[in-house]
């Protein structure tokens, strides 16, 4: 199979319209879930998970109202970031850590939401402004050293394996508070919150229980008053299939891919 050109910036009209319609439906789902949970409108941000999507498709989503994007693979960040940053600058936006746009109308946060190997840190730091998939103190320390050397501050979410499933990454819930406090004290990093992936089961009570536990953990971290934990407010949890459950339990970011772009392209 021929590999997809992830740097492609052209999307045909029908595909752009399909993505735009999907974005509107996803935003409506978020708004409805906020209302049903009694939460303030706009308290939850929709992050478009853009794994295997090219620049043109991502721009179509942003043109339709997406204001946060997340990539799973460092190599895809390298392939897409230059074209995305250029095209967004033409629209008056700044992407992630890009500071080349003078007085941007709006900043589009660019997150790494997939696993990061230490030898790829240097590839993502020029582009992303937050890494959601940190699950060990060793990885956090390596990112911190790179950030300090570059004279930048990188946002960080601690990934917690609330479901306990072996197939999922993330630190054990019992370690989360200690790790968060240690990360918060590191130079070059800003602890912004916690991330988890919902349990892969049909029982909504089990899924909600994991999300609720992450919220309680976040609250305990904030209540601790430990150095560098004052900005630990984000709860990145919930995806296309379970975003309503996550919003009901306090999510501030939901990571949505297939509900926006359709079935994933495998490359």
C-alpha positions, 0 to 999 in steps of 0.5 A: 500500500502506498503511504499517505503524504501527511504533508499534503495541504489540499483537501477536496470540497466533499472531504472538507464538508464531511469533516466540518459536519463532523466537527459541528456534531462533535461540538454539539455533543460536547455542549449537550454533555456540558448542559446535562452535567450542569457544567458551564458552557465552554468548560470542556475543550475539544482536542482533534486527535490527528493521527494519520490525518494530513495537513489539509484534513487538519486545516479543514477541522480547524476552519470548522471550529477545532481549537486544539490538536493532538498527535500520537507520533513524533514522526507525524509531528515532524511531517506536519508541523511546518505546513500546519504552522505556515497555513495557520499563520496565514489565518492569523493563528499560532500553532503550539510552540510556534512564535513566528506569528506576530500578535496572533488572533488565536493560539492553537494548542498542539499536544503530543498525546501518544507515547514518547521515547526519550530519543524523540524528545528533541523532535517534538519540543520545537512544535508542541507546547504540551505533552500529555503522555508522561508516565514516569519520573525518568521521562519527565526528567529527560524532557525537563533537561531538554526544555531547560537547555532550550530556555523554554517551558513545556506543559505536561500532563501526567498519564495515569492508567486508571483502568489497570489494563496491561495494554494501556500505558500510564503510571499506577493511580497509587503513584500519581500524586507523588509523581505529580508533585515531583514533576511540578517541582522540576524546572522547564516543566509546567504541570498542567493536569492529568490524562487517562484512557477510559476502560475498554469495557461495556459497563459505563459504571466502570468507565465512569469510576476511572474518570471520577478517580482521576478527578479526585486525584487531580483535586488532591494534587491541587489541595496539597499546595505542593510546589508547582502544582497550582496549574494542575487543573486539566483532566484530559479524558474521554474520546469519541466513544465515551466523551459524555461519560468523561464530561459528566465526571469533570473532563476539561479536554476530550480527545476525539479522532474518529468522530471528526475524521472518520475511520483511521487511515493506516499508514 
